[in-house]
Amino acid sequence: TSMNTNSFGYRTEPKIHTVKKSRQPKKAWDKDGNNILSLVKKVDNKPAPADKIADDYYIFDFGKIKDTANVKLLIDGWTAFGLTGMPANRTVLQPYVEVVDALGNWQKVQVLGIPAGDLKTVVVDLSGLFLHPEDHRIRLNTGLLKSGKFIVDRVSLDVSPPAAVTTRLLTASSADLQHPGRPPFASAKLDTRIQSSDEVMADVPEAYFYGAFTRLGEVKELLAATDDKFVIMRHGDELTITFPALLKPALGYKRSYLLLADLYYKGGNTLSVDPLPFHAMSSYPYPATESYPQDADHQTYLQNYNTRICSKPAFPTQGLAADWGGAKITLA
């Protein structure tokens, strides 16, 4: 599961869940009582209706669950960040799940985060949390964000016990940094995911960050460890990472792939690359009493890798921030 809980004041570690024959809901309604079953049965970029101003909740009926000891609610969706027209004094409300108690009343039993960016699967553990012996309906409240919205595309339920998982960590055999150019990009909305393609558009230098970026070419050495030696990418850059091939999994096993990335994303409050972040910093921007590592090893890294100097434009255009886009992953 990939949940972002930073908006609610804490951080959760990613966790691997196993799923076997997940089931679709038999019935589903939105907060206005509308039948939304057809909208939440598959991942198709046709999400459940969302209210930009108010919080939303959805009720899902999967029928009676015979064994409630291992229950996982699977939510495929995305977070639409940077929405305009939101109330300035909005109170943040963390998403949560309710079930029906013995008296037929809804009771809050679990909180969750929001999808970490574009389409993700958020897993909510409901094992042993049902309170009614027969009524196992689930009500999902997607909460409130300052300028974003939790969008639900598909919902399913899994009741299988955890299965054994073997993990293997692979390091990149090559990592080639190039600058093919700026792709078209449209942020996520209430009714559609992030939209992008492999087309190349004209650069807009006055909208981009300036400073010392990582030189183009082979950079796999910088991806081998968590060491504050970053591949510093500018908008329009592309990092092609190749991993060693693996033998087919053993009979009866299925392999999934997860990309493990430790990175920082710098927002548009300033267009300068510096000051660089580092893992030991107390916050960002960090106080004058802290600094990026000054030892010889890190200084050598700065001198050898971050040699692609992009000058500060005469008239930086902060208003083009929406044109910066974000990161995307494509697989060969």
Salt bridges, closest charged atoms under 4 A:
GLU13 OE2 - ARG11 NH1 2.75
ASP51 OD2 - LYS31 NZ 3.39
ASP56 OD1 - LYS31 NZ 3.49
ASP56 OD2 - LYS149 NZ 2.98
ASP76 OD2 - ARG154 NE 2.82
GLU98 OE1 - ARG139 NE 2.63
ASP118 OD2 - ARG193 NH2 2.78
GLU134 OE1 - LYS64 NZ 3.33
ASP135 OD2 - ARG137 NH2 2.83
ASP158 OD2 - LYS72 NZ 2.93
ASP198 OD1 - LYS328 NZ 3.04
ASP203 OD2 - HIS179 NE2 3.39
ASP228 OD1 - HIS279 ND1 2.54
ASP237 OD1 - HIS179 ND1 2.72
ASP237 OD2 - ARG308 NH2 2.62
ASP262 OD2 - HIS279 NE2 3.06
ASP295 OD1 - HIS298 ND1 2.87
ASP297 OD2 - LYS229 NZ 2.70
ASP323 OD1 - ARG182 NH1 2.61
